[in-house]
Each structure stands twice: as C-alpha cells, then as structure tokens.
Amino acid sequence: MKILILAYYFPPENNMAKMASLRPYAWKKYWDAAGHQVYVVTSQKHGDTYDAHDNKVFTAKSCRHRMEARHSQDVSILQNNIKASIRFALRAVHKYAVCGTFLQVSIFWILPAVKAALRLNKTVKFDLVVSTYGPPANHIGAKLFSAKAQVPWVADYRDLWHGNEVTRPPMLLLKLEDIIERRIVRHANFITTVSEGLREQLESRFNVPVIVSKNGFDTDDTPTANEFKWPEEKVYIIYTGTLYPRQTNPAPLFEALSALKKTKKLRSKSQLEVIFCGCNSNSLGKLAKNYSVEEYVTSAGFLPRQKVLAMQHSASALIFLDWTDPNSRGILTGKIFEYLFSGKPVISIGGNHHSASNKLIRESGIGYVVGDSVDEIVDIIDTLLRGESLDYSPNPEILHQYTRKHLAETMINQIISQLYAEK
C-alpha cells in the first residue's frame, strides 16, 4: 500500500512532543519494513533534518521544494519575527487562559500540510491516509486531504480530544470542541485507539468502526547496561514523565518516606534518592517539604529521552503515578511501556486496581500495584534499603505484544482487512 501519515509531531523532537512523535515514527519504520510505501508530512523542523537521509519524510515547506523543485527564500526577517511573535502570543494565551485544544500554534500548519499532501498525491496516488491525535490539526488536515483526494482515512487516538481532563476548557468551549470533533471525525473510515477503555468512549460518540492498536516500546531503543552510572552507591527510585497536578498524586510516596524516616529506617540521604524527571517536576519541592522528606527528593526537570531510558535501566525501582480520575481508566501513557521494557520493578501509586495501566502492570508481572497504601510502599522501600531485591518476573509473551514492531504490523493488517471488508 501507499500510505500517507499526517503528523505534526514526528522525529526529531526534543521536547514534550518527543513521546507523541514515537507512535507515527514506528508506523513509518515498520510499515516500510513490511513492504509498504510510507510517506510522512510533518511540521517544519530546524534545518529540515530529514531532507538529507529520508526522501519520504516531508515538512509542509520542504515538500513543495521537492515536488516543484524550487526554493522560496524571499521571506523577510520582519515576516519571520511577526510569525514568531504570533506563535509566542498563542502559546502564552493557551497556557494561561485554559482554552483546551483551541488557539494552538499547530492550526497554522493545517493548510500548508494539506497542500503539500495534495501535491505529493499527484505523483504517489495514496491508498490510505493516517493521522494521530493530538494535536487536532492532524485530524483536521487528514479530513480535508481525504475528502479532496478521495483517499480512505484512519483517525488514530493516543488520547481523547473532547473529554480530555488535562486540556479541559470552560463549558462553552467544551461544547464547541465536541461539535468540531464530531463534524471532523465522522468522515473517517476507521478509528484506531490505544486501549479498550478509549475504544468504548469513542464508539459511544462516533458511528465509525474502532480498532484497538495499543501503544508500545521500540526495543531498538533499549539502552545498554553500561550507558549510565550513578555517582553514589545507594537506592535510586525514579519517576519519569509529566506530572499533572489534578491527575497524579505523589503524596502517598512522600508519606511513606516520612514514615521510614520517623522509624529510623531512613536516616540519611546517602541511603536513598527519589528522582523525578520530566515536566512540572519542579512543583514537588513544597509537597516534599510538607512531609519533611525534601532531602531525599530531587527534581531533575526535562532530560533527553535516551538519558532517561538509561537512568530507568540503572535504577533500583521505578515509580508510576496512575491517574486519580476514575473516568480515565482507559488511559495508557507512553511511559508505562518504557517501564515495561526497563528491566526494573515498577511501583504503581494512585488510581484504582481496575485501571488499564494497573491491569497491565499486574498481568505483565513487572511490579506492584499499591494504590494509596502507604504501608505497602513502606514495605517495598524498606526491602530495598535492606539491600534485598524486589520480586520481578516479567512475562515475555505479554512483553512481545507491546513491541512497536508487533503492534505496527498488527495495526496495518487490521486496517487492510477492514478496507477490503468495506469493499
């Protein structure tokens, strides 16, 4: 098949968008390997990084350069400054005005991306277009391209668009968001999503077949044992990923550290360090201080993904903070799959025992689901402080199901089967 992927986030991404870019990157990588011709239209990258070594990955701008063999370098410094100012203003408004998925910078990418895709289609003649949420620009662009080029469209959801508690706007915008999404996505031939919980929610809103194609981990990214060395000999417990103040709660962990400190099992910071890597981790200082455990807690902030993977691989244990919202039971964050292949035991805190993440942790045998039980967290950390190993028995058959290669191959086979069934 000749497949077009519309993805605003696609490697190289070195910020919060890194995780969002991995799913479409895996499709490109493994669908190509399976014999399909896969093209990508993505957002403008610094220096058009992919131009030199992948002639099937186009930015909206560079695609025009290739297909028309011309360069448009007549944009003045003033125009660039104006564009940069607009982007900065939109990011500021979006951050502080709580406007959900509205006013995102990616809206400026939609029309250039569609035009680039249509030009590319004149030569390639695509059989399928695939987009993945978010941002919404991906689905909007795919819908416009699909309608114009008469190409089947698969709308993928890593997360919810309408109904996402993290980006939830005020009520009026929430209703508008619902209307916009329904009018866009009802034109998709199929929907794919990452969990049964999200499938149920999407099926209830759209009269479109929904296929589950879970997230996973690319084993080509597995770090080597010697890639990272800790500066001291002690217990290192790691949390990696974004902290969401309303959705993730590390308080039971800090309460457990406080209990260990009071019973003298935890006497100095030379014994243990809990490291939070990722966005919003700097907000932890006040909470740790409230429990008088700040000397054991380090906020490392945002770090390059490869370094984070190596740190996970070398840690004593990993912390997973499940979402506190019961309506988020279908959410499987990308980090859980990194944890799955880290080779280290996972301590899942928060959420409930029936969430998708906690179910995966139990079934795969990679760790402990403790909920908000401070006593259980105390027992686990005490075991590590005594120099003993935690029980860890991952199921290789389940792990195989979550490799990016297996998931990408299964997904495209399901899509092809559905397309032929439609005909």
Buried (B, 14 or more C-beta within 10 A) or exposed (E): BBBBBBBBBBBEBEEEBBBBBBBBBBBBBBBBEBEBBBBBBBBEBEEBEBBEEEEBBBBBBBBBBBBEEEEEEEEEEEEEEEEEEEEEEBEEEBEEEEBBBBBBBBBBBBBBBBBBBBBBBEEBEBBBBBBBBBBBBBBBBBBBBBEEBEBBBBBBBBBBBBBBBBBBBEEEBBEBBBEBBEEBBEBBBBBBBBBBBBBEBBBEBBEBBBBBBBBBBBBEEBBEEEBBEEEEEBBBBBBBBBBBEEBBBBBBBBBBBBBBBEEEBBEEBEBBBBBBBBBBBEEBEEBBEEBEBBBBBBBBEBBEBEBBBBBBBBBBBBBBBBBBBEEBBBBBBBBBBBBBBBBBBBBBBBBBEEBBBBBBBBEBBBBBBBBBBBEBBBEBBBBBBEEEEBEBEBEEEBBEEBBBBBBBBBBBEBBBEBBEEEE
